[in-house]
Amino acid sequence: MIGLLFFIGIGLWLTATVMLCKRIPRWLGATKHSTALSVVLFPVVLVAPIADELVGRWQFYRLCDREAVVTLSPDWEVVKRARVDYLTRTEIGKSAIPIYSEVSQYVDVETNKVFLTIPHLYTYGGVLFGRLGLGLGGSTSCWPDDWMQVTNKLDIDQLIKQGKAQ
């Protein structure tokens, strides 16, 4: 059923695109080369609803490569007990689609200093996928590549258990 609705939506958008491309030159008052202008406008108008998605996803993956990095304090070996603090969701600005960041901070219980930071980035998409719900509520996320190896090396689960057992 969803597939049928998808094809109906594509058919409606193709029809609307053709109609818009025929009318836009008239609205702009272009009498000369209106057919050529319509042909040039067709791919632009066709891709317009998902342009934010294409540009935004590209920006998201570039941001992931740059920002999703584990930060480990040089004195991590002295930590005996830890707790985890989850920072609230913050929106990262200056992108075509909303991108959010959440950070897990691991704190030494004895010194109250952060010794491990693991950021997590995610997005729900642009206008069609995020705001109009065509993404069906799904999100795209990224974590640092080595976060699992670092937490295993530190035996973070054991440090948190010891932190709770004070």
ZADO-1210 file (C-alpha; in nm, 4 decimals, padded with zeros to 6 digits):
<atoms>
<atom x="00.0000" y="00.0000" z="00.0000" code="MET" pos="1"/>
<atom x="00.2820" y="00.2395" z="00.0862" code="ILE" pos="2"/>
<atom x="00.4481" y="00.1604" z="-00.2470" code="GLY" pos="3"/>
<atom x="00.1286" y="00.2450" z="-00.4324" code="LEU" pos="4"/>
<atom x="00.0998" y="00.5766" z="-00.2484" code="LEU" pos="5"/>
<atom x="00.4659" y="00.6439" z="-00.3282" code="PHE" pos="6"/>
<atom x="00.4100" y="00.5939" z="-00.7022" code="PHE" pos="7"/>
<atom x="00.0955" y="00.8067" z="-00.6942" code="ILE" pos="8"/>
<atom x="00.2924" y="01.0827" z="-00.5209" code="GLY" pos="9"/>
<atom x="00.5705" y="01.0629" z="-00.7816" code="ILE" pos="10"/>
<atom x="00.3159" y="01.0740" z="-01.0622" code="GLY" pos="11"/>
<atom x="00.1472" y="01.3782" z="-00.9114" code="LEU" pos="12"/>
<atom x="00.4812" y="01.5538" z="-00.8658" code="TRP" pos="13"/>
<atom x="00.5845" y="01.4779" z="-01.2264" code="LEU" pos="14"/>
<atom x="00.2546" y="01.6207" z="-01.3507" code="THR" pos="15"/>
<atom x="00.2926" y="01.9307" z="-01.1334" code="ALA" pos="16"/>
<atom x="00.6535" y="01.9729" z="-01.2499" code="THR" pos="17"/>
<atom x="00.5553" y="01.9619" z="-01.6170" code="VAL" pos="18"/>
<atom x="00.2733" y="02.2111" z="-01.5588" code="MET" pos="19"/>
<atom x="00.5003" y="02.4466" z="-01.3607" code="LEU" pos="20"/>
<atom x="00.7759" y="02.4299" z="-01.6215" code="CYS" pos="21"/>
<atom x="00.5266" y="02.5266" z="-01.8925" code="LYS" pos="22"/>
<atom x="00.3893" y="02.8185" z="-01.6907" code="ARG" pos="23"/>
<atom x="00.7015" y="02.9643" z="-01.5259" code="ILE" pos="24"/>
<atom x="00.8374" y="03.1180" z="-01.8502" code="PRO" pos="25"/>
<atom x="00.4999" y="03.2866" z="-01.9029" code="ARG" pos="26"/>
<atom x="00.4980" y="03.4168" z="-01.5441" code="TRP" pos="27"/>
<atom x="00.8478" y="03.5551" z="-01.5959" code="LEU" pos="28"/>
<atom x="00.7395" y="03.7201" z="-01.9192" code="GLY" pos="29"/>
<atom x="00.9861" y="03.5249" z="-02.1328" code="ALA" pos="30"/>
<atom x="00.8543" y="03.5169" z="-02.4870" code="THR" pos="31"/>
<atom x="01.1766" y="03.4201" z="-02.6562" code="LYS" pos="32"/>
<atom x="01.3290" y="03.0794" z="-02.5805" code="HIS" pos="33"/>
<atom x="01.0439" y="02.9787" z="-02.3499" code="SER" pos="34"/>
<atom x="01.0715" y="02.6138" z="-02.4578" code="THR" pos="35"/>
<atom x="01.4451" y="02.6075" z="-02.3797" code="ALA" pos="36"/>
<atom x="01.3776" y="02.7722" z="-02.0426" code="LEU" pos="37"/>
<atom x="01.1120" y="02.5095" z="-01.9675" code="SER" pos="38"/>
<atom x="01.3566" y="02.2290" z="-02.0507" code="VAL" pos="39"/>
<atom x="01.6246" y="02.3830" z="-01.8267" code="VAL" pos="40"/>
<atom x="01.3761" y="02.4368" z="-01.5436" code="LEU" pos="41"/>
<atom x="01.2453" y="02.0783" z="-01.5495" code="PHE" pos="42"/>
<atom x="01.5312" y="01.9087" z="-01.3574" code="PRO" pos="43"/>
<atom x="01.5540" y="02.2036" z="-01.1168" code="VAL" pos="44"/>
<atom x="01.1839" y="02.1960" z="-01.0307" code="VAL" pos="45"/>
<atom x="01.1815" y="01.8147" z="-01.0218" code="LEU" pos="46"/>
<atom x="01.4626" y="01.7977" z="-00.7624" code="VAL" pos="47"/>
<atom x="01.3562" y="02.1049" z="-00.5610" code="ALA" pos="48"/>
<atom x="01.1543" y="01.9167" z="-00.2937" code="PRO" pos="49"/>
<atom x="01.4487" y="01.6936" z="-00.2049" code="ILE" pos="50"/>
<atom x="01.7304" y="01.9423" z="-00.2635" code="ALA" pos="51"/>
<atom x="01.7528" y="02.0191" z="00.1079" code="ASP" pos="52"/>
<atom x="01.7750" y="01.6456" z="00.1733" code="GLU" pos="53"/>
<atom x="02.0606" y="01.5950" z="-00.0739" code="LEU" pos="54"/>
<atom x="02.2617" y="01.8954" z="00.0448" code="VAL" pos="55"/>
<atom x="02.1778" y="01.8305" z="00.4108" code="GLY" pos="56"/>
<atom x="02.2879" y="01.4669" z="00.4043" code="ARG" pos="57"/>
<atom x="02.6164" y="01.5671" z="00.2432" code="TRP" pos="58"/>
<atom x="02.6652" y="01.8286" z="00.5178" code="GLN" pos="59"/>
<atom x="02.5679" y="01.5746" z="00.7845" code="PHE" pos="60"/>
<atom x="02.8302" y="01.3210" z="00.6783" code="TYR" pos="61"/>
<atom x="03.1003" y="01.5893" z="00.6536" code="ARG" pos="62"/>
<atom x="03.0082" y="01.7061" z="01.0036" code="LEU" pos="63"/>
<atom x="03.0190" y="01.3486" z="01.1316" code="CYS" pos="64"/>
<atom x="03.3704" y="01.3021" z="00.9988" code="ASP" pos="65"/>
<atom x="03.4812" y="01.6212" z="01.1705" code="ARG" pos="66"/>
<atom x="03.2838" y="01.6236" z="01.4987" code="GLU" pos="67"/>
<atom x="03.2142" y="01.2618" z="01.5933" code="ALA" pos="68"/>
<atom x="03.5433" y="01.2028" z="01.7726" code="VAL" pos="69"/>
<atom x="03.6103" y="01.0385" z="02.1088" code="VAL" pos="70"/>
<atom x="03.7955" y="01.2649" z="02.3518" code="THR" pos="71"/>
<atom x="03.9937" y="01.0837" z="02.6216" code="LEU" pos="72"/>
<atom x="04.1753" y="01.2626" z="02.9023" code="SER" pos="73"/>
<atom x="04.5472" y="01.1880" z="02.9415" code="PRO" pos="74"/>
<atom x="04.4934" y="01.0882" z="03.3058" code="ASP" pos="75"/>
<atom x="04.2230" y="00.8328" z="03.2326" code="TRP" pos="76"/>
<atom x="04.4275" y="00.5514" z="03.3889" code="GLU" pos="77"/>
<atom x="04.3823" y="00.6886" z="03.7423" code="VAL" pos="78"/>
<atom x="04.0014" y="00.6679" z="03.7249" code="VAL" pos="79"/>
<atom x="03.8647" y="00.4044" z="03.9626" code="LYS" pos="80"/>
<atom x="03.4957" y="00.4931" z="03.9708" code="ARG" pos="81"/>
<atom x="03.2842" y="00.6740" z="03.7132" code="ALA" pos="82"/>
<atom x="02.9395" y="00.7975" z="03.6285" code="ARG" pos="83"/>
<atom x="02.7895" y="00.8960" z="03.2965" code="VAL" pos="84"/>
<atom x="02.6228" y="01.2304" z="03.2291" code="ASP" pos="85"/>
<atom x="02.4129" y="01.2699" z="02.9165" code="TYR" pos="86"/>
<atom x="02.4090" y="01.6264" z="02.7901" code="LEU" pos="87"/>
<atom x="02.0841" y="01.7550" z="02.6460" code="THR" pos="88"/>
<atom x="02.0163" y="01.7581" z="02.2756" code="ARG" pos="89"/>
<atom x="02.1474" y="02.0638" z="02.0966" code="THR" pos="90"/>
<atom x="02.0832" y="02.1644" z="01.7383" code="GLU" pos="91"/>
<atom x="02.3893" y="02.2343" z="01.5297" code="ILE" pos="92"/>
<atom x="02.3228" y="02.5370" z="01.3118" code="GLY" pos="93"/>
<atom x="02.4198" y="02.6361" z="00.9584" code="LYS" pos="94"/>
<atom x="02.3026" y="02.3289" z="00.7677" code="SER" pos="95"/>
<atom x="02.0279" y="02.2590" z="00.5142" code="ALA" pos="96"/>
<atom x="01.8566" y="02.0117" z="00.7476" code="ILE" pos="97"/>
<atom x="01.8345" y="02.0129" z="01.1276" code="PRO" pos="98"/>
<atom x="02.1279" y="01.8230" z="01.2774" code="ILE" pos="99"/>
<atom x="02.1328" y="01.7431" z="01.6482" code="TYR" pos="100"/>
<atom x="02.4115" y="01.6496" z="01.8860" code="SER" pos="101"/>
<atom x="02.4008" y="01.4581" z="02.2126" code="GLU" pos="102"/>
<atom x="02.7122" y="01.3990" z="02.4174" code="VAL" pos="103"/>
<atom x="02.7887" y="01.1258" z="02.6695" code="SER" pos="104"/>
<atom x="03.0380" y="01.2470" z="02.9275" code="GLN" pos="105"/>
<atom x="03.2036" y="01.0038" z="03.1632" code="TYR" pos="106"/>
<atom x="03.3030" y="01.1695" z="03.4889" code="VAL" pos="107"/>
<atom x="03.5525" y="01.0529" z="03.7514" code="ASP" pos="108"/>
<atom x="03.3432" y="01.0245" z="04.0698" code="VAL" pos="109"/>
<atom x="03.6345" y="01.1138" z="04.2996" code="GLU" pos="110"/>
<atom x="03.7598" y="01.4260" z="04.1165" code="THR" pos="111"/>
<atom x="03.4349" y="01.5190" z="03.9388" code="ASN" pos="112"/>
<atom x="03.6338" y="01.5739" z="03.6155" code="LYS" pos="113"/>
<atom x="03.5297" y="01.4556" z="03.2711" code="VAL" pos="114"/>
<atom x="03.7736" y="01.1958" z="03.1402" code="PHE" pos="115"/>
<atom x="03.5839" y="01.0622" z="02.8366" code="LEU" pos="116"/>
<atom x="03.3513" y="01.2373" z="02.5921" code="THR" pos="117"/>
<atom x="03.1570" y="01.0595" z="02.3183" code="ILE" pos="118"/>
<atom x="02.9448" y="01.2749" z="02.0839" code="PRO" pos="119"/>
<atom x="02.6508" y="01.1354" z="01.8884" code="HIS" pos="120"/>
<atom x="02.5056" y="01.3213" z="01.5880" code="LEU" pos="121"/>
<atom x="02.1725" y="01.2530" z="01.4236" code="TYR" pos="122"/>
<atom x="01.9137" y="01.4003" z="01.1898" code="THR" pos="123"/>
<atom x="01.5559" y="01.3236" z="01.0935" code="TYR" pos="124"/>
<atom x="01.5906" y="01.4782" z="00.7478" code="GLY" pos="125"/>
<atom x="01.4675" y="01.7810" z="00.5612" code="GLY" pos="126"/>
<atom x="01.1230" y="01.9038" z="00.4652" code="VAL" pos="127"/>
<atom x="00.9889" y="01.5851" z="00.3046" code="LEU" pos="128"/>
<atom x="01.1491" y="01.3226" z="00.5258" code="PHE" pos="129"/>
<atom x="01.1655" y="01.5076" z="00.8565" code="GLY" pos="130"/>
<atom x="00.8854" y="01.7603" z="00.8717" code="ARG" pos="131"/>
<atom x="00.6234" y="01.5968" z="00.6487" code="LEU" pos="132"/>
<atom x="00.6896" y="01.2487" z="00.7851" code="GLY" pos="133"/>
<atom x="00.7928" y="01.0636" z="00.4687" code="LEU" pos="134"/>
<atom x="01.0931" y="00.9304" z="00.6608" code="GLY" pos="135"/>
<atom x="00.8398" y="00.7500" z="00.8814" code="LEU" pos="136"/>
<atom x="01.0034" y="00.8796" z="01.1986" code="GLY" pos="137"/>
<atom x="01.3422" y="00.7276" z="01.1245" code="GLY" pos="138"/>
<atom x="01.6684" y="00.9066" z="01.1807" code="SER" pos="139"/>
<atom x="02.0224" y="00.8907" z="01.0497" code="THR" pos="140"/>
<atom x="02.2930" y="00.8938" z="01.3125" code="SER" pos="141"/>
<atom x="02.6649" y="00.8656" z="01.3507" code="CYS" pos="142"/>
<atom x="02.8969" y="00.7771" z="01.6339" code="TRP" pos="143"/>
<atom x="03.2747" y="00.7962" z="01.6514" code="PRO" pos="144"/>
<atom x="03.4312" y="00.4991" z="01.4727" code="ASP" pos="145"/>
<atom x="03.6384" y="00.3918" z="01.7719" code="ASP" pos="146"/>
<atom x="03.3988" y="00.4538" z="02.0613" code="TRP" pos="147"/>
<atom x="03.3409" y="00.0857" z="02.1228" code="MET" pos="148"/>
<atom x="03.7117" y="-00.0003" z="02.1310" code="GLN" pos="149"/>
<atom x="03.7819" y="00.2865" z="02.3720" code="VAL" pos="150"/>
<atom x="03.5001" y="00.1949" z="02.6115" code="THR" pos="151"/>
<atom x="03.6041" y="-00.1708" z="02.6041" code="ASN" pos="152"/>
<atom x="03.9671" y="-00.0819" z="02.6762" code="LYS" pos="153"/>
<atom x="03.8603" y="00.1327" z="02.9706" code="LEU" pos="154"/>
<atom x="03.6118" y="-00.1318" z="03.0881" code="ASP" pos="155"/>
<atom x="03.3666" y="00.1534" z="03.1303" code="ILE" pos="156"/>
<atom x="03.0831" y="-00.0727" z="03.2480" code="ASP" pos="157"/>
<atom x="03.2917" y="-00.1851" z="03.5444" code="GLN" pos="158"/>
<atom x="03.3933" y="00.1738" z="03.6265" code="LEU" pos="159"/>
<atom x="03.0256" y="00.2784" z="03.6280" code="ILE" pos="160"/>
<atom x="02.9276" y="-00.0175" z="03.8505" code="LYS" pos="161"/>
<atom x="03.1981" y="00.0816" z="04.0957" code="GLN" pos="162"/>
<atom x="03.0778" y="00.4412" z="04.0801" code="GLY" pos="163"/>
<atom x="02.7242" y="00.3365" z="04.1737" code="LYS" pos="164"/>
<atom x="02.8456" y="00.1124" z="04.4563" code="ALA" pos="165"/>
<atom x="03.0052" y="00.3961" z="04.6572" code="GLN" pos="166"/>
</atoms>
